[in-house]
Every structure is written in structure tokens, then in C-alpha cells.
Amino acid sequence: MKLYRDFTQQEEIDREYDCESALDMPPYIDWFVTNSARARTELECRPDQRFGPTLDETVDVFPASKPGAPVLVFIHGGWWRAHDSKLFSLVACGPVVRGVTVVVTNYSLCPKVSVSEITRQSRAALAWVYQNATRFNGDPSRIFVAGHSAGGHQVGMLALTDWAGDYGLPADLIKGGLPISGLFDLTPFRYSWLQPKLLLTHDVIARESPLFHVPADTSGFPMVITLGGDESAEFHRQSATFAEAWRAGGADVQTLDQPGKNHMTAIGGFEDPDSPLTRAMLDLIERTGKTA
């Protein structure tokens, strides 16, 4: 019996998606911890800004040096069930040098909450950023969102948000997205090592898979879709399928392969103001008609 596509066993799905088991994780965690601590020391940082009622609902803000800067909101990965914003402060290094205010979001984790609640918290964080951007030298009319892995999934869900109907905010609150190693179809994870943590149901998968809800008109939401060249075939397929679907609705969708990068190093370019990843982020901003 097929579980998902041509996969008939959990072990086959896990081989494609369980990058934590495939990689030697401690050196990557050490890199995140060390360089993120350095970022919070060397950059202006306003940590733990509350955007919601629970203790997990905070953001860390790294303001640009000048008012009116574009804003990049970054949502961390960890398979919806691990890590926090402090581990990913390093992503602010390159964008801030390039004149971008960076906001790194925190959120509650599975199984304490559901994937749907994480999406709600991400949407609340973006609403807060819009309402408070000027406090951090940000321009609320130039908000962009990036995310890694599970955070890339959140970029997809944020792109589907009815900001006007549900929040009374501008329909184009987010001007573009940059999912990195994103996950857009949650179906395989019900049959994976993650299921005891995620507790996915059919309804949650149907509601929370961005690929299932791509609107007919995507022209108002440009994207850069990227991942590491060394990532698994399934990660590449998920990104390619979502890019094709989003582009079919008229959106300007660029793809960025990162040769030699794996699932963990795919976000490393944000440390470097001149890296292909940072340049792709700046190009996304420029394509909306206003430069950083």
C-alpha cells in the first residue's frame, strides 16, 4: 500500500525528510548558537518584543540604522517542534548591513500546540510588525517574509492570509516571500517519524498545506524559492512543485539553487551581505518598486 506518492514504508519517507538524522547536527547547532549570540552583541537588538498573550509569542528585532527601511520577518525551522528565535539571530547580519530591519519570530511548538496554532501565531506576529514597524526604523509598506524549513511552510501560509477580511489590514501587507527549504505539502509527515509530535489529522493536512490552496491569482505576491543543492530529492520536488503552482497564478517567482549547501547551511548566506541569498532578498525588495 502506498503511503504517499510512491512511498510504501515510513523508512522511505524518513530517508527523504529526516535531515536531522542524516546530518551530524551538533556542529550546526554550535554554529547557530555562537554566531547568533555574536549577532545580538554586534547588532542593535531589541529582544523579546511581545506580540501575543502567551509567553512564546515574541519577536527579536534588529533595526536598520535609518528610518524607512524595508522589513524582513524571518520564521525559524525545526519541524514545527524544536528551536526558538534566539538560535537564528545570525540571519540578521547580512540584511541589516544592507539597510533592512530584521524581525525574527518565536512561536509555540508541537505537540504543545498544533501546526494550525503556529500559523495563527505567525499571522499575529506579522500584524504586530505592520503596526509597530516604524518603532524599529521599518517601513510598514515594505514588509517581506522569509522562513526556513517549517518556517518556509509558514511563508506559504502567510501568503494565503486574508489580511483585509480577517485583520482589517492592507490586503498586500506582505510584499513578497522567500521560503528556504520549505515544506508545502504536509501529507508525508503523517506517515513519518514526526507524527507523534505533530499529531497531524486529515483536516490539518488539508488546511495547512499551502500547495493545496494556491489562489488563481498570485500576481501580487512575488517569491524567491530556494534550498540547498545537496538537499534530498523530495525537498527539491516540494520547492519545484510549489514554485510552478505559484508561478501559474501570474506571480513573479524566482528560484535560487545553492550548490554545495545542505538543509542546515541553506540559510547561512544571510550572514553575508554579499551572498547570493542576501542579494536574492534585496532583488525581491527591488522588484516591488522600492529599493533598500
C-alpha positions as CSV (number, residue, x, y, z in Angstrom):
1,M,0.0,0.0,0.0
2,K,1.3,3.4,-0.9
3,L,1.5,5.9,1.9
4,Y,2.5,9.0,-0.1
5,R,3.3,9.1,-3.8
6,D,5.5,6.0,-4.4
7,F,6.5,5.6,-0.8
8,T,5.2,2.4,0.9
9,Q,7.1,2.5,4.1
10,Q,7.9,5.1,6.8
11,E,11.6,4.4,6.4
12,E,11.5,5.6,2.8
13,I,9.8,8.9,3.8
14,D,12.2,9.4,6.7
15,R,15.2,8.9,4.4
16,E,14.0,11.8,2.3
17,Y,12.9,14.2,5.0
18,D,14.7,13.4,8.3
19,C,17.7,15.6,7.6
20,E,18.5,15.8,11.4
21,S,19.4,12.1,11.4
22,A,21.2,12.3,8.1
23,L,23.5,15.2,9.2
24,D,25.9,15.5,12.2
25,M,23.8,18.1,14.0
26,P,26.0,19.2,16.9
27,P,28.4,21.3,14.8
28,Y,25.5,23.1,13.1
29,I,23.8,23.8,16.5
30,D,27.1,25.2,17.8
31,W,27.4,27.4,14.7
32,F,23.9,28.8,15.2
33,V,24.4,29.4,19.0
34,T,27.8,31.0,18.6
35,N,27.1,33.2,15.6
36,S,23.6,34.2,16.8
37,A,25.0,35.3,20.2
38,R,27.6,37.4,18.3
39,A,24.8,38.9,16.2
40,R,22.9,40.0,19.3
41,T,26.1,41.6,20.6
42,E,27.3,43.3,17.5
43,L,24.0,44.5,16.1
44,E,21.4,46.6,17.8
45,C,18.9,44.1,19.2
46,R,15.6,44.6,20.9
47,P,14.7,41.1,22.1
48,D,11.5,39.6,23.3
49,Q,9.0,42.1,22.0
50,R,5.6,40.7,22.9
51,F,3.0,40.3,20.1
52,G,0.6,38.0,21.7
53,P,-0.8,36.8,25.1
54,T,1.4,33.7,25.6
55,L,5.0,33.7,26.7
56,D,6.1,32.1,23.4
57,E,4.7,34.9,21.3
58,T,7.7,37.2,21.0
59,V,9.9,38.6,18.3
60,D,13.6,39.8,18.3
61,V,14.1,42.9,16.3
62,F,17.3,44.1,14.7
63,P,16.6,47.7,13.5
64,A,18.2,49.1,10.4
65,S,20.3,52.2,11.0
66,K,18.0,54.6,9.2
67,P,14.2,55.1,9.2
68,G,12.0,54.0,6.4
69,A,13.9,50.7,5.9
70,P,12.3,47.6,4.4
71,V,11.4,44.9,6.9
72,L,12.4,41.2,6.6
73,V,10.5,38.9,9.0
74,F,12.2,35.6,9.5
75,I,10.5,32.4,10.8
76,H,12.8,29.7,12.0
77,G,12.6,26.0,11.3
78,G,12.8,22.9,13.5
79,W,10.0,20.7,12.1
80,W,7.4,22.8,14.0
81,R,8.6,21.1,17.2
82,A,12.1,22.4,18.1
83,H,14.2,25.6,18.4
84,D,13.4,29.2,19.1
85,S,14.2,32.7,17.8
86,K,17.4,33.1,19.7
87,L,19.1,30.3,17.7
88,F,18.6,32.2,14.5
89,S,19.7,35.7,15.2
90,L,22.5,35.2,12.8
91,V,20.1,35.7,9.8
92,A,20.1,39.4,10.7
93,C,23.7,40.0,9.9
94,G,23.7,40.4,6.2
95,P,20.3,42.1,5.8
96,V,20.9,44.7,8.5
97,V,24.2,45.7,6.9
98,R,22.2,46.2,3.7
99,G,19.8,48.6,5.3
100,V,17.0,46.1,6.2
101,T,15.3,45.9,9.6
102,V,15.1,42.2,10.5
103,V,12.4,40.6,12.8
104,V,13.0,37.0,14.0
105,T,9.8,35.4,15.3
106,N,9.3,33.0,18.1
107,Y,6.3,30.6,18.4
108,S,4.9,27.8,20.4
109,L,6.0,24.3,19.4
110,C,4.2,21.0,18.7
111,P,2.9,19.0,20.4
112,K,2.1,21.8,22.9
113,V,0.2,23.4,20.1
114,S,-1.0,22.4,16.7
115,V,0.5,23.4,13.3
116,S,-2.6,25.5,12.9
117,E,-1.9,27.4,16.1
118,I,1.7,28.1,14.8
119,T,0.2,29.5,11.7
120,R,-2.1,31.7,13.8
121,Q,0.8,33.0,15.8
122,S,2.8,33.8,12.7
123,R,-0.1,35.8,11.3
124,A,-0.4,37.6,14.6
125,A,3.3,38.4,14.5
126,L,3.0,39.9,11.0
127,A,0.1,42.0,12.1
128,W,2.2,43.3,15.0
129,V,5.1,44.0,12.8
130,Y,2.9,46.1,10.5
131,Q,1.5,48.1,13.4
132,N,5.0,48.6,15.1
133,A,7.4,48.8,12.2
134,T,8.1,52.5,12.5
135,R,9.4,51.9,16.1
136,F,12.3,50.0,14.6
137,N,13.1,52.2,11.6
138,G,10.9,50.0,9.4
139,D,8.5,50.9,6.6
140,P,5.2,49.1,7.2
141,S,4.5,49.4,3.4
142,R,7.6,47.2,2.7
143,I,7.3,44.0,4.7
144,F,8.7,40.8,3.4
145,V,8.8,37.4,5.0
146,A,11.4,34.6,4.9
147,G,11.4,31.2,6.6
148,H,13.5,28.1,6.8
149,S,12.1,24.5,6.6
150,A,9.0,24.6,8.8
151,G,9.4,28.4,8.6
152,G,9.2,28.1,4.8
153,H,5.9,26.4,5.2
154,Q,4.8,29.3,7.3
155,V,5.8,31.7,4.4
156,G,3.4,29.8,2.2
157,M,0.6,30.0,4.8
158,L,1.2,33.8,5.3
159,A,1.0,34.3,1.5
160,L,-2.5,32.9,1.7
161,T,-3.8,35.1,4.5
162,D,-6.8,37.3,4.0
163,W,-5.3,40.4,5.8
164,A,-8.1,42.7,4.9
165,G,-11.0,40.3,5.7
166,D,-9.6,38.7,8.8
167,Y,-7.4,41.5,10.3
168,G,-8.7,44.8,8.8
169,L,-5.2,45.4,7.4
170,P,-3.9,46.1,3.9
171,A,-4.5,43.1,1.6
172,D,-0.9,43.4,0.4
173,L,0.5,43.6,3.9
174,I,3.4,41.3,2.8
175,K,5.0,42.4,-0.4
176,G,6.9,39.1,-1.1
177,G,8.2,35.9,0.3
178,L,11.4,33.9,0.5
179,P,10.8,30.3,1.6
180,I,14.1,28.4,2.2
181,S,13.9,24.6,2.1
182,G,10.2,24.9,2.5
183,L,7.5,22.3,3.0
184,F,4.3,22.9,1.2
185,D,2.5,19.5,1.2
186,L,2.3,18.1,4.8
187,T,0.8,14.8,3.7
188,P,4.0,12.7,4.0
189,F,4.6,13.8,7.6
190,R,1.6,11.9,8.9
191,Y,3.5,8.7,8.0
192,S,6.9,9.9,9.3
193,W,8.9,10.0,12.4
194,L,7.3,13.4,13.1
195,Q,3.8,12.2,13.6
196,P,4.0,11.5,17.4
197,K,5.0,15.2,17.8
198,L,2.8,16.8,15.1
199,L,-0.3,14.7,15.6
200,L,-1.5,15.5,12.1
201,T,-5.0,14.8,11.1
202,H,-6.5,14.7,7.6
203,D,-8.2,18.1,8.3
204,V,-5.0,19.7,9.5
205,I,-3.1,18.5,6.5
206,A,-5.8,19.7,4.1
207,R,-6.0,23.1,5.8
208,E,-2.3,23.7,6.5
209,S,-0.7,22.6,3.2
210,P,0.0,25.7,1.1
211,L,0.2,23.7,-2.1
212,F,-3.5,22.8,-1.8
213,H,-4.7,26.4,-1.6
214,V,-2.7,28.3,-4.2
215,P,-5.1,31.0,-5.5
216,A,-5.9,31.5,-9.1
217,D,-4.3,35.0,-9.0
218,T,-0.9,35.1,-7.3
219,S,0.4,38.1,-9.2
220,G,0.6,40.4,-6.2
221,F,3.0,38.2,-4.2
222,P,6.4,37.6,-5.8
223,M,8.7,35.0,-4.3
224,V,12.2,33.7,-4.3
225,I,12.1,29.9,-3.6
226,T,15.5,28.4,-2.6
227,L,17.1,25.4,-1.0
228,G,20.5,23.8,-0.7
229,G,21.8,21.9,-3.7
230,D,22.6,18.9,-1.5
231,E,19.1,18.5,-0.1
232,S,17.1,15.4,-0.8
233,A,15.0,14.8,-4.0
234,E,11.8,15.3,-2.0
235,F,12.9,18.7,-0.7
236,H,13.7,19.7,-4.3
237,R,10.4,18.4,-5.6
238,Q,8.4,20.2,-2.9
239,S,10.0,23.5,-3.8
240,A,9.8,23.0,-7.5
241,T,6.1,22.0,-7.4
242,F,5.2,25.0,-5.2
243,A,7.2,27.3,-7.4
244,E,5.4,26.0,-10.5
245,A,2.0,26.3,-8.9
246,W,2.6,29.8,-7.6
247,R,4.0,31.0,-10.9
248,A,1.0,29.6,-12.7
249,G,-1.1,32.2,-11.0
250,G,0.9,35.0,-12.5
251,A,3.4,35.7,-9.8
252,D,7.0,36.7,-10.4
253,V,8.7,33.6,-9.0
254,Q,12.5,33.3,-9.0
255,T,14.3,30.1,-7.9
256,L,17.8,30.0,-6.3
257,D,19.7,26.8,-6.1
258,Q,22.6,26.9,-3.6
259,P,25.2,24.4,-4.8
260,G,27.1,22.6,-2.0
261,K,24.6,23.7,0.7
262,N,22.6,21.3,2.8
263,H,19.4,21.7,4.7
264,M,21.2,23.4,7.6
265,T,23.6,25.6,5.7
266,A,20.9,26.9,3.2
267,I,20.3,29.9,5.4
268,G,23.9,30.7,6.1
269,G,24.0,33.2,3.3
270,F,22.1,35.6,5.4
271,E,25.2,36.1,7.5
272,D,27.0,37.7,4.5
273,P,25.7,41.0,3.0
274,D,27.2,40.0,-0.4
275,S,26.0,36.3,-0.6
276,P,23.7,35.1,-3.4
277,L,20.9,34.6,-0.7
278,T,21.2,38.2,0.6
279,R,21.3,39.5,-3.0
280,A,18.2,37.5,-3.9
281,M,16.4,39.0,-0.9
282,L,17.4,42.5,-2.0
283,D,16.3,41.8,-5.5
284,L,12.9,40.7,-4.2
285,I,12.6,44.0,-2.5
286,E,13.7,45.9,-5.6
287,R,11.2,44.1,-7.7
288,T,8.4,45.7,-5.7
289,G,9.5,49.1,-7.0
290,K,11.3,50.3,-3.9
291,T,15.0,49.7,-3.1
292,A,16.5,49.1,0.3
